[in-house]
């Protein structure tokens, strides 16, 4: 199977033109234009095949869609040691927010004790999308019963001037407010976070359906202060 040829056969030119505007860090000529549901279905169809194994070994890829397919294939690897090895190999190749946010390994949910020690390593990476991935894993796997008040500080200390890192950090804090209001609200005080970061976190929280109307009133008052 020629996986690249299969992806071109699934291409939607109109979708390519639309989607290219959402990922400005990727040149349009590197986008094939496969819609996400079709790409997920293709990943499911070839998962655990020799062709998929060969594809996972072929880094770097040429096209954005190939990277997203790579992320979806990794997400379905059930064995944690194999999966984490593939994640570590792939993260340096991630060059945009959409591919980064597509990398959601399912086995991480069952292996949180082994996952947690990896996150500080990702958060201190010089590679912006590796940092973003680390923040996202904290948000996805360690915001409910696995939360520790230390984790928001990890996010703050890892936040750089990179736009995509700052956006994920703001997303983390907005989501954390919904789950741990009392622990996270003090971070919204003026001076606790850089102004842009703080403002974006409050904005995202106010827009969130998880935040109650009463909480949104408090956040708006804090934003005006």
C-alpha positions in Angstrom: 0.0 0.0 0.0 1.2 3.5 -0.9 -0.2 5.4 2.1 0.7 8.8 0.6 -1.2 7.9 -2.6 -4.2 6.8 -0.5 -4.2 10.1 1.3 -4.2 12.0 -2.0 -7.2 9.9 -3.1 -9.1 11.1 -0.1 -8.2 14.8 -0.6 -10.9 17.4 -0.7 -9.5 20.6 -2.4 -12.2 22.9 -0.8 -11.3 21.6 2.6 -7.6 22.1 2.0 -8.1 25.7 1.1 -10.3 26.3 4.2 -8.1 24.4 6.6 -4.9 26.0 5.4 -6.1 29.3 6.9 -6.4 27.6 10.4 -2.8 26.4 10.4 -0.7 29.4 9.2 2.6 27.8 10.3 2.2 25.1 7.6 2.8 26.1 3.9 -0.3 25.2 1.8 1.7 23.0 -0.5 2.3 20.7 2.5 -1.5 20.1 3.0 -3.2 17.4 1.1 -6.7 18.2 2.4 -8.0 15.0 4.0 -11.0 15.7 6.3 -10.5 14.6 9.8 -13.2 11.9 9.9 -11.9 10.3 6.7 -8.3 10.4 8.1 -9.5 8.8 11.4 -11.3 6.1 9.5 -8.2 5.4 7.4 -6.1 5.2 10.5 -8.5 2.7 12.0 -8.5 0.6 8.8 -4.7 0.3 8.6 -4.0 0.2 12.4 -1.8 -2.8 13.4 -1.0 -3.7 9.8 2.6 -4.0 8.5 2.0 -1.0 6.3 1.1 1.1 9.4 4.2 -0.1 11.2 6.4 0.8 8.2 4.7 4.2 8.0 5.4 4.9 11.7 9.1 4.2 11.1 9.3 6.8 8.3 10.0 10.1 9.9 10.0 12.9 9.0 6.9 12.9 6.7 6.4 15.4 3.9 2.7 16.3 4.4 0.7 17.7 7.3 -2.0 15.0 6.7 0.7 12.3 7.1 1.7 13.8 10.5 -2.0 13.7 11.6 -2.3 10.1 10.4 0.8 9.4 12.4 -0.7 10.9 15.5 -4.0 8.9 15.1 -2.0 5.7 14.6 0.0 6.3 17.8 -3.2 7.0 19.7 -4.4 3.5 19.1 -1.3 1.7 20.3 -2.5 -0.2 23.4 0.9 -1.0 24.9 2.2 1.9 27.0 6.0 1.4 26.6 5.6 1.0 22.8 3.3 4.0 22.6 5.4 6.3 24.7 8.4 5.4 22.6 6.5 6.3 19.5 5.4 9.6 21.1 8.9 10.5 22.0 10.1 9.8 18.4 7.2 11.8 16.9 7.1 14.9 19.1 10.1 16.6 17.6 8.4 16.4 14.2 5.2 18.1 15.4 5.1 21.6 13.8 1.6 22.9 14.3 -1.2 23.1 16.9 -3.6 20.8 15.1 -1.2 17.8 14.9 -0.2 18.4 18.5 -3.8 18.4 19.7 -4.5 15.2 17.6 -2.0 13.2 19.6 -4.2 11.7 22.3 -2.9 8.2 23.1 -5.8 6.2 24.6 -3.5 4.0 26.7 -2.4 7.0 28.7 -5.7 6.9 30.5 -4.8 3.5 31.9 -1.2 4.3 32.7 -1.2 7.7 34.5 1.3 6.7 37.1 3.8 6.0 34.3 2.7 9.0 32.3 3.1 11.7 35.0 7.0 11.5 35.3 7.2 12.2 31.5 5.4 15.5 31.7 8.0 17.6 33.4 10.5 16.5 30.7 8.1 17.6 28.0 7.4 20.9 29.8 11.1 21.8 29.8 11.7 21.0 26.1 13.0 23.8 23.8 10.5 22.6 21.3 7.3 24.6 21.6 4.8 21.9 20.5 6.4 19.4 22.9 5.7 21.9 25.7 2.2 22.4 24.4 1.7 18.6 24.4 2.9 18.3 28.0 0.4 21.0 29.1 -2.3 19.2 27.2 -1.6 15.9 28.9 -1.8 17.6 32.3 -5.2 19.1 31.3 -6.6 15.8 29.9 -5.3 13.4 32.5 -4.6 15.3 35.7 -7.4 17.8 36.3 -10.0 15.6 38.0 -9.3 13.1 40.7 -5.6 13.1 39.8 -5.2 16.9 40.3 -2.4 18.3 42.5 -2.2 22.1 43.1 1.4 21.9 42.1 0.5 21.2 38.4 -0.7 24.8 37.6 2.6 26.0 38.7 4.3 23.6 36.3 2.2 25.2 33.5 3.1 28.7 34.5 6.8 27.9 34.8 6.7 26.2 31.4 4.9 29.1 29.6 7.0 30.9 27.0 6.4 33.7 24.6 5.4 31.2 21.9 1.8 31.9 20.9 0.7 28.3 20.8 2.3 27.5 24.2 0.5 30.6 25.7 -2.8 29.6 24.2 -2.6 26.1 25.7 -1.6 27.5 29.0 -4.6 29.7 29.0 -6.8 26.8 27.9 -5.4 24.8 30.8 -6.3 27.4 33.4 -9.7 28.0 32.0 -10.5 24.3 32.2 -8.9 24.0 35.6 -11.2 26.8 36.9 -14.2 24.6 36.1 -12.8 21.6 38.0 -10.9 23.3 40.9 -12.4 26.8 41.3 -11.0 27.4 44.8 -7.5 26.3 43.9 -7.3 28.1 40.6 -9.2 31.4 41.2 -6.2 33.0 43.2 -4.1 32.6 40.0 -6.5 35.1 38.4 -5.4 37.9 40.7 -3.5 40.7 39.0 0.2 40.1 39.0 0.0 36.3 39.4 0.1 35.7 35.6 1.4 37.7 32.7 -1.4 40.1 31.6 -2.0 38.5 28.2 -2.0 35.0 29.6 -4.3 36.0 32.5 -6.7 37.8 30.2 -6.9 35.0 27.7 -7.5 32.4 30.5 -10.3 34.5 31.9 -11.8 35.0 28.5 -11.8 31.3 27.7 -13.3 30.5 31.1 -16.1 33.1 30.6 -16.9 31.4 27.2 -16.9 27.9 28.7 -20.1 26.1 29.4 -18.5 24.4 32.4 -18.3 27.7 34.3 -21.5 28.7 36.1 -23.1 32.1 35.5 -22.2 33.1 39.1 -18.6 32.3 38.5 -18.6 34.2 35.2 -19.7 37.3 37.1 -16.8 37.0 39.5 -14.4 36.5 36.6 -15.7 39.6 34.8 -15.2 41.6 38.0 -11.6 40.3 38.3 -11.0 41.2 34.6 -12.1 44.7 35.2 -9.9 45.1 38.3 
